[in-house]
Amino acid sequence: MEEINNDRQSFAQKLTSEAAADLYLRAGRSAAAQKDAQAAIPWLRRAIELTAIAETASAANRILSEL
């Protein structure tokens, strides 16, 4: 039973990290669209740190490269 609870916690943490990464990506994208690189860079870097999804990291890196 403990193993199942640990699996559930791990899954929940992964979902939480991905949700946070998505929010950071959106914040960074919004700041970049407003030409605010100083605000965008930390948001985008944090999205890259949190995500395990290649598309999210790729999108953040692409935006960073365009700043």
C-alpha positions as CSV (number, residue, x, y, z in Angstrom):
1,M,0.0,0.0,0.0
2,E,2.8,2.4,0.8
3,E,4.3,1.8,-2.7
4,I,1.0,2.8,-4.3
5,N,0.9,6.0,-2.2
6,N,4.5,6.8,-3.2
7,D,3.6,6.3,-6.8
8,R,0.6,8.6,-6.5
9,Q,2.6,11.3,-4.8
10,S,5.3,11.1,-7.5
11,F,2.7,11.3,-10.2
12,A,1.1,14.3,-8.5
13,Q,4.4,16.1,-8.2
14,K,5.2,15.5,-11.9
15,L,1.8,17.0,-12.8
16,T,2.3,19.9,-10.5
17,S,5.8,20.6,-12.0
18,E,4.4,20.4,-15.5
19,A,1.5,22.7,-14.7
20,A,4.0,25.2,-13.2
21,A,6.3,24.9,-16.2
22,D,3.4,25.7,-18.4
23,L,2.5,28.8,-16.4
24,Y,6.1,30.0,-16.4
25,L,6.2,29.5,-20.2
26,R,3.0,31.5,-20.6
27,A,4.4,34.3,-18.4
28,G,7.6,34.3,-20.3
29,R,5.9,34.3,-23.6
30,S,3.7,37.2,-22.5
31,A,6.6,39.3,-21.3
32,A,8.6,38.5,-24.5
33,A,5.6,39.7,-26.6
34,Q,5.7,42.9,-24.6
35,K,9.4,43.3,-25.4
36,D,10.3,42.9,-21.8
37,A,13.3,40.6,-21.9
38,Q,14.3,41.3,-18.3
39,A,11.0,39.8,-17.1
40,A,10.8,37.1,-19.7
41,I,14.2,35.5,-19.2
42,P,13.7,34.2,-15.6
43,W,10.2,32.9,-16.4
44,L,11.5,31.0,-19.4
45,R,14.5,29.6,-17.7
46,R,12.3,28.3,-14.8
47,A,10.0,26.7,-17.3
48,I,12.9,24.8,-18.8
49,E,14.1,23.7,-15.3
50,L,10.7,22.3,-14.4
51,T,9.6,20.6,-17.5
52,A,10.2,17.1,-18.7
53,I,8.3,17.7,-21.9
54,A,10.5,18.4,-24.8
55,E,8.0,20.7,-26.6
56,T,7.8,23.0,-23.6
57,A,11.6,23.2,-23.2
58,S,11.9,23.8,-27.0
59,A,9.3,26.6,-27.0
60,A,11.0,28.3,-24.1
61,N,14.4,28.0,-25.7
62,R,13.1,29.3,-29.0
63,I,11.7,32.4,-27.3
64,L,14.9,32.9,-25.3
65,S,16.9,32.8,-28.6
66,E,14.6,35.5,-30.1
67,L,15.1,37.9,-27.2
